[in-house]
Amino acid sequence: REAEIRNTILAQVLDQAARARLSNLALVKPDKAKAVENYLIQMARYGQLPGKITEQVLIEILEKASQQTEKTTTVK
């Protein structure tokens, strides 16, 4: 039931190319895709999305997410 609601919301806020990119990401990095999905759903619920998210906008969101979760390693 929850997955059905998530898919419905994502279908409303993402265009076809963006959905395809997010699906491909889910195959490789499911945790990252889930985090971006949660972010998009939250934005949609609060009415903070200007319209359908294009693939280019999704790429920008993914890059920001990568920068925030980027791990730095130091060798001593």
mmCIF file as gemmi writes it, N, C-alpha and C atoms, coordinates in Angstrom:
data_model
loop_
_atom_site.group_PDB
_atom_site.id
_atom_site.type_symbol
_atom_site.label_atom_id
_atom_site.label_alt_id
_atom_site.label_comp_id
_atom_site.label_asym_id
_atom_site.label_entity_id
_atom_site.label_seq_id
_atom_site.pdbx_PDB_ins_code
_atom_site.Cartn_x
_atom_site.Cartn_y
_atom_site.Cartn_z
_atom_site.occupancy
_atom_site.B_iso_or_equiv
_atom_site.pdbx_formal_charge
_atom_site.auth_seq_id
_atom_site.auth_asym_id
_atom_site.pdbx_PDB_model_num
ATOM 1 N N . ARG Axp A 1 ? 0.835 -1.207 0 1 0 ? 1 A 1
ATOM 2 C CA . ARG Axp A 1 ? 0 0 0 1 0 ? 1 A 1
ATOM 3 C C . ARG Axp A 1 ? 0.868 1.256 0 1 0 ? 1 A 1
ATOM 4 N N . GLU Axp A 2 ? 1.862 1.279 0.894 1 0 ? 2 A 1
ATOM 5 C CA . GLU Axp A 2 ? 2.762 2.441 0.973 1 0 ? 2 A 1
ATOM 6 C C . GLU Axp A 2 ? 3.558 2.604 -0.321 1 0 ? 2 A 1
ATOM 7 N N . ALA Axp A 3 ? 4.016 1.492 -0.874 1 0 ? 3 A 1
ATOM 8 C CA . ALA Axp A 3 ? 4.783 1.553 -2.125 1 0 ? 3 A 1
ATOM 9 C C . ALA Axp A 3 ? 3.913 2.09 -3.257 1 0 ? 3 A 1
ATOM 10 N N . GLU Axp A 4 ? 2.637 1.733 -3.25 1 0 ? 4 A 1
ATOM 11 C CA . GLU Axp A 4 ? 1.724 2.215 -4.28 1 0 ? 4 A 1
ATOM 12 C C . GLU Axp A 4 ? 1.543 3.73 -4.176 1 0 ? 4 A 1
ATOM 13 N N . ILE Axp A 5 ? 1.432 4.236 -2.962 1 0 ? 5 A 1
ATOM 14 C CA . ILE Axp A 5 ? 1.287 5.678 -2.741 1 0 ? 5 A 1
ATOM 15 C C . ILE Axp A 5 ? 2.553 6.401 -3.172 1 0 ? 5 A 1
ATOM 16 N N . ARG Axp A 6 ? 3.712 5.848 -2.815 1 0 ? 6 A 1
ATOM 17 C CA . ARG Axp A 6 ? 4.992 6.449 -3.201 1 0 ? 6 A 1
ATOM 18 C C . ARG Axp A 6 ? 5.106 6.538 -4.724 1 0 ? 6 A 1
ATOM 19 N N . ASN Axp A 7 ? 4.765 5.447 -5.404 1 0 ? 7 A 1
ATOM 20 C CA . ASN Axp A 7 ? 4.864 5.431 -6.861 1 0 ? 7 A 1
ATOM 21 C C . ASN Axp A 7 ? 3.908 6.435 -7.509 1 0 ? 7 A 1
ATOM 22 N N . THR Axp A 8 ? 2.732 6.579 -6.936 1 0 ? 8 A 1
ATOM 23 C CA . THR Axp A 8 ? 1.763 7.538 -7.463 1 0 ? 8 A 1
ATOM 24 C C . THR Axp A 8 ? 2.287 8.962 -7.335 1 0 ? 8 A 1
ATOM 25 N N . ILE Axp A 9 ? 2.822 9.288 -6.167 1 0 ? 9 A 1
ATOM 26 C CA . ILE Axp A 9 ? 3.356 10.639 -5.945 1 0 ? 9 A 1
ATOM 27 C C . ILE Axp A 9 ? 4.542 10.895 -6.869 1 0 ? 9 A 1
ATOM 28 N N . LEU Axp A 10 ? 5.439 9.933 -6.98 1 0 ? 10 A 1
ATOM 29 C CA . LEU Axp A 10 ? 6.611 10.108 -7.839 1 0 ? 10 A 1
ATOM 30 C C . LEU Axp A 10 ? 6.201 10.24 -9.304 1 0 ? 10 A 1
ATOM 31 N N . ALA Axp A 11 ? 5.174 9.516 -9.716 1 0 ? 11 A 1
ATOM 32 C CA . ALA Axp A 11 ? 4.7 9.627 -11.095 1 0 ? 11 A 1
ATOM 33 C C . ALA Axp A 11 ? 4.142 11.022 -11.374 1 0 ? 11 A 1
ATOM 34 N N . GLN Axp A 12 ? 3.582 11.647 -10.352 1 0 ? 12 A 1
ATOM 35 C CA . GLN Axp A 12 ? 3.015 12.981 -10.521 1 0 ? 12 A 1
ATOM 36 C C . GLN Axp A 12 ? 4.091 14.06 -10.571 1 0 ? 12 A 1
ATOM 37 N N . VAL Axp A 13 ? 5.197 13.873 -9.847 1 0 ? 13 A 1
ATOM 38 C CA . VAL Axp A 13 ? 6.193 14.942 -9.745 1 0 ? 13 A 1
ATOM 39 C C . VAL Axp A 13 ? 7.381 14.779 -10.687 1 0 ? 13 A 1
ATOM 40 N N . LEU Axp A 14 ? 7.584 13.589 -11.24 1 0 ? 14 A 1
ATOM 41 C CA . LEU Axp A 14 ? 8.728 13.354 -12.13 1 0 ? 14 A 1
ATOM 42 C C . LEU Axp A 14 ? 8.253 13.151 -13.565 1 0 ? 14 A 1
ATOM 43 N N . ASP Axp A 15 ? 9.01 13.703 -14.526 1 0 ? 15 A 1
ATOM 44 C CA . ASP Axp A 15 ? 8.685 13.398 -15.915 1 0 ? 15 A 1
ATOM 45 C C . ASP Axp A 15 ? 9.271 12.024 -16.258 1 0 ? 15 A 1
ATOM 46 N N . GLN Axp A 16 ? 8.996 11.547 -17.449 1 0 ? 16 A 1
ATOM 47 C CA . GLN Axp A 16 ? 9.359 10.184 -17.831 1 0 ? 16 A 1
ATOM 48 C C . GLN Axp A 16 ? 10.865 9.926 -17.759 1 0 ? 16 A 1
ATOM 49 N N . ALA Axp A 17 ? 11.654 10.854 -18.258 1 0 ? 17 A 1
ATOM 50 C CA . ALA Axp A 17 ? 13.116 10.672 -18.26 1 0 ? 17 A 1
ATOM 51 C C . ALA Axp A 17 ? 13.665 10.659 -16.84 1 0 ? 17 A 1
ATOM 52 N N . ALA Axp A 18 ? 13.119 11.506 -15.981 1 0 ? 18 A 1
ATOM 53 C CA . ALA Axp A 18 ? 13.582 11.556 -14.592 1 0 ? 18 A 1
ATOM 54 C C . ALA Axp A 18 ? 13.217 10.269 -13.863 1 0 ? 18 A 1
ATOM 55 N N . ARG Axp A 19 ? 12.028 9.725 -14.13 1 0 ? 19 A 1
ATOM 56 C CA . ARG Axp A 19 ? 11.627 8.453 -13.508 1 0 ? 19 A 1
ATOM 57 C C . ARG Axp A 19 ? 12.556 7.328 -13.953 1 0 ? 19 A 1
ATOM 58 N N . ALA Axp A 20 ? 12.92 7.339 -15.227 1 0 ? 20 A 1
ATOM 59 C CA . ALA Axp A 20 ? 13.816 6.305 -15.739 1 0 ? 20 A 1
ATOM 60 C C . ALA Axp A 20 ? 15.178 6.397 -15.065 1 0 ? 20 A 1
ATOM 61 N N . ARG Axp A 21 ? 15.69 7.607 -14.911 1 0 ? 21 A 1
ATOM 62 C CA . ARG Axp A 21 ? 16.994 7.787 -14.27 1 0 ? 21 A 1
ATOM 63 C C . ARG Axp A 21 ? 16.946 7.328 -12.812 1 0 ? 21 A 1
ATOM 64 N N . LEU Axp A 22 ? 15.877 7.678 -12.11 1 0 ? 22 A 1
ATOM 65 C CA . LEU Axp A 22 ? 15.749 7.279 -10.712 1 0 ? 22 A 1
ATOM 66 C C . LEU Axp A 22 ? 15.623 5.76 -10.589 1 0 ? 22 A 1
ATOM 67 N N . SER Axp A 23 ? 14.93 5.14 -11.518 1 0 ? 23 A 1
ATOM 68 C CA . SER Axp A 23 ? 14.811 3.676 -11.516 1 0 ? 23 A 1
ATOM 69 C C . SER Axp A 23 ? 16.168 3.015 -11.747 1 0 ? 23 A 1
ATOM 70 N N . ASN Axp A 24 ? 16.95 3.566 -12.663 1 0 ? 24 A 1
ATOM 71 C CA . ASN Axp A 24 ? 18.295 3.033 -12.916 1 0 ? 24 A 1
ATOM 72 C C . ASN Axp A 24 ? 19.174 3.19 -11.683 1 0 ? 24 A 1
ATOM 73 N N . LEU Axp A 25 ? 19.055 4.329 -11.012 1 0 ? 25 A 1
ATOM 74 C CA . LEU Axp A 25 ? 19.835 4.554 -9.801 1 0 ? 25 A 1
ATOM 75 C C . LEU Axp A 25 ? 19.451 3.552 -8.718 1 0 ? 25 A 1
ATOM 76 N N . ALA Axp A 26 ? 18.168 3.239 -8.631 1 0 ? 26 A 1
ATOM 77 C CA . ALA Axp A 26 ? 17.691 2.299 -7.612 1 0 ? 26 A 1
ATOM 78 C C . ALA Axp A 26 ? 18.295 0.909 -7.811 1 0 ? 26 A 1
ATOM 79 N N . LEU Axp A 27 ? 18.617 0.569 -9.047 1 0 ? 27 A 1
ATOM 80 C CA . LEU Axp A 27 ? 19.24 -0.729 -9.302 1 0 ? 27 A 1
ATOM 81 C C . LEU Axp A 27 ? 20.671 -0.774 -8.778 1 0 ? 27 A 1
ATOM 82 N N . VAL Axp A 28 ? 21.368 0.36 -8.879 1 0 ? 28 A 1
ATOM 83 C CA . VAL Axp A 28 ? 22.78 0.408 -8.505 1 0 ? 28 A 1
ATOM 84 C C . VAL Axp A 28 ? 22.958 0.799 -7.039 1 0 ? 28 A 1
ATOM 85 N N . LYS Axp A 29 ? 22.246 1.851 -6.626 1 0 ? 29 A 1
ATOM 86 C CA . LYS Axp A 29 ? 22.367 2.355 -5.256 1 0 ? 29 A 1
ATOM 87 C C . LYS Axp A 29 ? 20.974 2.56 -4.664 1 0 ? 29 A 1
ATOM 88 N N . PRO Axp A 30 ? 20.377 1.48 -4.175 1 0 ? 30 A 1
ATOM 89 C CA . PRO Axp A 30 ? 18.998 1.572 -3.686 1 0 ? 30 A 1
ATOM 90 C C . PRO Axp A 30 ? 18.827 2.531 -2.504 1 0 ? 30 A 1
ATOM 91 N N . ASP Axp A 31 ? 19.827 2.614 -1.631 1 0 ? 31 A 1
ATOM 92 C CA . ASP Axp A 31 ? 19.71 3.506 -0.474 1 0 ? 31 A 1
ATOM 93 C C . ASP Axp A 31 ? 19.699 4.975 -0.901 1 0 ? 31 A 1
ATOM 94 N N . LYS Axp A 32 ? 20.509 5.309 -1.868 1 0 ? 32 A 1
ATOM 95 C CA . LYS Axp A 32 ? 20.554 6.687 -2.364 1 0 ? 32 A 1
ATOM 96 C C . LYS Axp A 32 ? 19.259 7.037 -3.097 1 0 ? 32 A 1
ATOM 97 N N . ALA Axp A 33 ? 18.762 6.111 -3.89 1 0 ? 33 A 1
ATOM 98 C CA . ALA Axp A 33 ? 17.511 6.339 -4.614 1 0 ? 33 A 1
ATOM 99 C C . ALA Axp A 33 ? 16.357 6.519 -3.631 1 0 ? 33 A 1
ATOM 100 N N . LYS Axp A 34 ? 16.334 5.729 -2.577 1 0 ? 34 A 1
ATOM 101 C CA . LYS Axp A 34 ? 15.277 5.831 -1.565 1 0 ? 34 A 1
ATOM 102 C C . LYS Axp A 34 ? 15.33 7.184 -0.87 1 0 ? 34 A 1
ATOM 103 N N . ALA Axp A 35 ? 16.534 7.659 -0.582 1 0 ? 35 A 1
ATOM 104 C CA . ALA Axp A 35 ? 16.682 8.96 0.068 1 0 ? 35 A 1
ATOM 105 C C . ALA Axp A 35 ? 16.175 10.083 -0.837 1 0 ? 35 A 1
ATOM 106 N N . VAL Axp A 36 ? 16.492 10.023 -2.119 1 0 ? 36 A 1
ATOM 107 C CA . VAL Axp A 36 ? 16.03 11.041 -3.061 1 0 ? 36 A 1
ATOM 108 C C . VAL Axp A 36 ? 14.518 10.955 -3.231 1 0 ? 36 A 1
ATOM 109 N N . GLU Axp A 37 ? 13.981 9.74 -3.273 1 0 ? 37 A 1
ATOM 110 C CA . GLU Axp A 37 ? 12.529 9.578 -3.356 1 0 ? 37 A 1
ATOM 111 C C . GLU Axp A 37 ? 11.849 10.206 -2.143 1 0 ? 37 A 1
ATOM 112 N N . ASN Axp A 38 ? 12.386 9.932 -0.954 1 0 ? 38 A 1
ATOM 113 C CA . ASN Axp A 38 ? 11.819 10.51 0.268 1 0 ? 38 A 1
ATOM 114 C C . ASN Axp A 38 ? 11.858 12.031 0.221 1 0 ? 38 A 1
ATOM 115 N N . TYR Axp A 39 ? 12.955 12.573 -0.258 1 0 ? 39 A 1
ATOM 116 C CA . TYR Axp A 39 ? 13.105 14.026 -0.384 1 0 ? 39 A 1
ATOM 117 C C . TYR Axp A 39 ? 12.048 14.601 -1.329 1 0 ? 39 A 1
ATOM 118 N N . LEU Axp A 40 ? 11.887 13.981 -2.487 1 0 ? 40 A 1
ATOM 119 C CA . LEU Axp A 40 ? 10.916 14.46 -3.474 1 0 ? 40 A 1
ATOM 120 C C . LEU Axp A 40 ? 9.485 14.356 -2.953 1 0 ? 40 A 1
ATOM 121 N N . ILE Axp A 41 ? 9.177 13.266 -2.266 1 0 ? 41 A 1
ATOM 122 C CA . ILE Axp A 41 ? 7.832 13.084 -1.716 1 0 ? 41 A 1
ATOM 123 C C . ILE Axp A 41 ? 7.547 14.133 -0.642 1 0 ? 41 A 1
ATOM 124 N N . GLN Axp A 42 ? 8.54 14.39 0.192 1 0 ? 42 A 1
ATOM 125 C CA . GLN Axp A 42 ? 8.372 15.405 1.231 1 0 ? 42 A 1
ATOM 126 C C . GLN Axp A 42 ? 8.151 16.776 0.608 1 0 ? 42 A 1
ATOM 127 N N . MET Axp A 43 ? 8.937 17.11 -0.402 1 0 ? 43 A 1
ATOM 128 C CA . MET Axp A 43 ? 8.781 18.397 -1.085 1 0 ? 43 A 1
ATOM 129 C C . MET Axp A 43 ? 7.385 18.495 -1.719 1 0 ? 43 A 1
ATOM 130 N N . ALA Axp A 44 ? 6.921 17.407 -2.313 1 0 ? 44 A 1
ATOM 131 C CA . ALA Axp A 44 ? 5.602 17.414 -2.957 1 0 ? 44 A 1
ATOM 132 C C . ALA Axp A 44 ? 4.493 17.6 -1.934 1 0 ? 44 A 1
ATOM 133 N N . ARG Axp A 45 ? 4.629 16.962 -0.782 1 0 ? 45 A 1
ATOM 134 C CA . ARG Axp A 45 ? 3.591 17.072 0.256 1 0 ? 45 A 1
ATOM 135 C C . ARG Axp A 45 ? 3.48 18.485 0.797 1 0 ? 45 A 1
ATOM 136 N N . TYR Axp A 46 ? 4.595 19.195 0.855 1 0 ? 46 A 1
ATOM 137 C CA . TYR Axp A 46 ? 4.576 20.568 1.367 1 0 ? 46 A 1
ATOM 138 C C . TYR Axp A 46 ? 4.399 21.599 0.26 1 0 ? 46 A 1
ATOM 139 N N . GLY Axp A 47 ? 4.184 21.143 -0.955 1 0 ? 47 A 1
ATOM 140 C CA . GLY Axp A 47 ? 3.932 22.051 -2.057 1 0 ? 47 A 1
ATOM 141 C C . GLY Axp A 47 ? 5.134 22.884 -2.471 1 0 ? 47 A 1
ATOM 142 N N . GLN Axp A 48 ? 6.323 22.357 -2.303 1 0 ? 48 A 1
ATOM 143 C CA . GLN Axp A 48 ? 7.544 23.096 -2.604 1 0 ? 48 A 1
ATOM 144 C C . GLN Axp A 48 ? 8.11 22.795 -3.983 1 0 ? 48 A 1
ATOM 145 N N . LEU Axp A 49 ? 7.418 21.961 -4.758 1 0 ? 49 A 1
ATOM 146 C CA . LEU Axp A 49 ? 7.888 21.658 -6.105 1 0 ? 49 A 1
ATOM 147 C C . LEU Axp A 49 ? 7.156 22.559 -7.099 1 0 ? 49 A 1
ATOM 148 N N . PRO Axp A 50 ? 7.906 23.208 -7.982 1 0 ? 50 A 1
ATOM 149 C CA . PRO Axp A 50 ? 7.286 24.14 -8.928 1 0 ? 50 A 1
ATOM 150 C C . PRO Axp A 50 ? 6.466 23.456 -10.019 1 0 ? 50 A 1
ATOM 151 N N . GLY Axp A 51 ? 6.713 22.216 -10.271 1 0 ? 51 A 1
ATOM 152 C CA . GLY Axp A 51 ? 6.015 21.476 -11.323 1 0 ? 51 A 1
ATOM 153 C C . GLY Axp A 51 ? 6.682 20.133 -11.472 1 0 ? 51 A 1
ATOM 154 N N . LYS Axp A 52 ? 6.573 19.55 -12.65 1 0 ? 52 A 1
ATOM 155 C CA . LYS Axp A 52 ? 7.235 18.262 -12.877 1 0 ? 52 A 1
ATOM 156 C C . LYS Axp A 52 ? 8.742 18.442 -12.864 1 0 ? 52 A 1
ATOM 157 N N . ILE Axp A 53 ? 9.415 17.516 -12.215 1 0 ? 53 A 1
ATOM 158 C CA . ILE Axp A 53 ? 10.87 17.522 -12.141 1 0 ? 53 A 1
ATOM 159 C C . ILE Axp A 53 ? 11.399 16.878 -13.426 1 0 ? 53 A 1
ATOM 160 N N . THR Axp A 54 ? 12.267 17.608 -14.106 1 0 ? 54 A 1
ATOM 161 C CA . THR Axp A 54 ? 12.882 17.083 -15.32 1 0 ? 54 A 1
ATOM 162 C C . THR Axp A 54 ? 14.121 16.271 -14.953 1 0 ? 54 A 1
ATOM 163 N N . GLU Axp A 55 ? 14.657 15.606 -15.946 1 0 ? 55 A 1
ATOM 164 C CA . GLU Axp A 55 ? 15.853 14.799 -15.71 1 0 ? 55 A 1
ATOM 165 C C . GLU Axp A 55 ? 17.018 15.68 -15.26 1 0 ? 55 A 1
ATOM 166 N N . GLN Axp A 56 ? 17.144 16.871 -15.849 1 0 ? 56 A 1
ATOM 167 C CA . GLN Axp A 56 ? 18.252 17.767 -15.494 1 0 ? 56 A 1
ATOM 168 C C . GLN Axp A 56 ? 18.143 18.217 -14.037 1 0 ? 56 A 1
ATOM 169 N N . VAL Axp A 57 ? 16.947 18.542 -13.591 1 0 ? 57 A 1
ATOM 170 C CA . VAL Axp A 57 ? 16.746 18.959 -12.196 1 0 ? 57 A 1
ATOM 171 C C . VAL Axp A 57 ? 17.034 17.782 -11.262 1 0 ? 57 A 1
ATOM 172 N N . LEU Axp A 58 ? 16.625 16.584 -11.648 1 0 ? 58 A 1
ATOM 173 C CA . LEU Axp A 58 ? 16.895 15.403 -10.84 1 0 ? 58 A 1
ATOM 174 C C . LEU Axp A 58 ? 18.397 15.162 -10.723 1 0 ? 58 A 1
ATOM 175 N N . ILE Axp A 59 ? 19.129 15.375 -11.805 1 0 ? 59 A 1
ATOM 176 C CA . ILE Axp A 59 ? 20.586 15.219 -11.774 1 0 ? 59 A 1
ATOM 177 C C . ILE Axp A 59 ? 21.19 16.198 -10.768 1 0 ? 59 A 1
ATOM 178 N N . GLU Axp A 60 ? 20.698 17.429 -10.763 1 0 ? 60 A 1
ATOM 179 C CA . GLU Axp A 60 ? 21.198 18.425 -9.8 1 0 ? 60 A 1
ATOM 180 C C . GLU Axp A 60 ? 20.902 17.991 -8.369 1 0 ? 60 A 1
ATOM 181 N N . ILE Axp A 61 ? 19.714 17.456 -8.13 1 0 ? 61 A 1
ATOM 182 C CA . ILE Axp A 61 ? 19.354 16.971 -6.786 1 0 ? 61 A 1
ATOM 183 C C . ILE Axp A 61 ? 20.274 15.822 -6.387 1 0 ? 61 A 1
ATOM 184 N N . LEU Axp A 62 ? 20.543 14.916 -7.326 1 0 ? 62 A 1
ATOM 185 C CA . LEU Axp A 62 ? 21.428 13.782 -7.042 1 0 ? 62 A 1
ATOM 186 C C . LEU Axp A 62 ? 22.849 14.254 -6.733 1 0 ? 62 A 1
ATOM 187 N N . GLU Axp A 63 ? 23.321 15.271 -7.463 1 0 ? 63 A 1
ATOM 188 C CA . GLU Axp A 63 ? 24.663 15.792 -7.2 1 0 ? 63 A 1
ATOM 189 C C . GLU Axp A 63 ? 24.739 16.42 -5.819 1 0 ? 63 A 1
ATOM 190 N N . LYS Axp A 64 ? 23.706 17.157 -5.422 1 0 ? 64 A 1
ATOM 191 C CA . LYS Axp A 64 ? 23.684 17.746 -4.076 1 0 ? 64 A 1
ATOM 192 C C . LYS Axp A 64 ? 23.671 16.659 -3.01 1 0 ? 64 A 1
ATOM 193 N N . ALA Axp A 65 ? 22.892 15.609 -3.253 1 0 ? 65 A 1
ATOM 194 C CA . ALA Axp A 65 ? 22.829 14.502 -2.301 1 0 ? 65 A 1
ATOM 195 C C . ALA Axp A 65 ? 24.181 13.813 -2.192 1 0 ? 65 A 1
ATOM 196 N N . SER Axp A 66 ? 24.884 13.687 -3.31 1 0 ? 66 A 1
ATOM 197 C CA . SER Axp A 66 ? 26.209 13.062 -3.299 1 0 ? 66 A 1
ATOM 198 C C . SER Axp A 66 ? 27.205 13.896 -2.504 1 0 ? 66 A 1
ATOM 199 N N . GLN Axp A 67 ? 27.121 15.201 -2.647 1 0 ? 67 A 1
ATOM 200 C CA . GLN Axp A 67 ? 28.034 16.075 -1.921 1 0 ? 67 A 1
ATOM 201 C C . GLN Axp A 67 ? 27.775 16.014 -0.421 1 0 ? 67 A 1
ATOM 202 N N . GLN Axp A 68 ? 26.514 15.903 -0.034 1 0 ? 68 A 1
ATOM 203 C CA . GLN Axp A 68 ? 26.179 15.866 1.384 1 0 ? 68 A 1
ATOM 204 C C . GLN Axp A 68 ? 26.582 14.555 2.03 1 0 ? 68 A 1
ATOM 205 N N . THR Axp A 69 ? 26.529 13.473 1.273 1 0 ? 69 A 1
ATOM 206 C CA . THR Axp A 69 ? 26.839 12.161 1.849 1 0 ? 69 A 1
ATOM 207 C C . THR Axp A 69 ? 28.24 11.69 1.491 1 0 ? 69 A 1
ATOM 208 N N . GLU Axp A 70 ? 29.006 12.556 0.873 1 0 ? 70 A 1
ATOM 209 C CA . GLU Axp A 70 ? 30.353 12.186 0.443 1 0 ? 70 A 1
ATOM 210 C C . GLU Axp A 70 ? 31.219 11.894 1.664 1 0 ? 70 A 1
ATOM 211 N N . LYS Axp A 71 ? 31.884 10.774 1.617 1 0 ? 71 A 1
ATOM 212 C CA . LYS Axp A 71 ? 32.748 10.375 2.726 1 0 ? 71 A 1
ATOM 213 C C . LYS Axp A 71 ? 34.178 10.786 2.414 1 0 ? 71 A 1
ATOM 214 N N . THR Axp A 72 ? 34.818 11.335 3.403 1 0 ? 72 A 1
ATOM 215 C CA . THR Axp A 72 ? 36.222 11.696 3.214 1 0 ? 72 A 1
ATOM 216 C C . THR Axp A 72 ? 37.068 10.733 4.044 1 0 ? 72 A 1
ATOM 217 N N . THR Axp A 73 ? 38.106 10.253 3.425 1 0 ? 73 A 1
ATOM 218 C CA . THR Axp A 73 ? 38.997 9.343 4.126 1 0 ? 73 A 1
ATOM 219 C C . THR Axp A 73 ? 40.375 9.991 4.218 1 0 ? 73 A 1
ATOM 220 N N . THR Axp A 74 ? 40.963 9.821 5.347 1 0 ? 74 A 1
ATOM 221 C CA . THR Axp A 74 ? 42.309 10.352 5.512 1 0 ? 74 A 1
ATOM 222 C C . THR Axp A 74 ? 43.214 9.182 5.884 1 0 ? 74 A 1
ATOM 223 N N . VAL Axp A 75 ? 44.375 9.213 5.317 1 0 ? 75 A 1
ATOM 224 C CA . VAL Axp A 75 ? 45.367 8.182 5.584 1 0 ? 75 A 1
ATOM 225 C C . VAL Axp A 75 ? 46.398 8.74 6.533 1 0 ? 75 A 1
ATOM 226 N N . LYS Axp A 76 ? 46.63 8.036 7.628 1 0 ? 76 A 1
ATOM 227 C CA . LYS Axp A 76 ? 47.614 8.51 8.609 1 0 ? 76 A 1
ATOM 228 C C . LYS Axp A 76 ? 48.848 7.658 8.553 1 0 ? 76 A 1
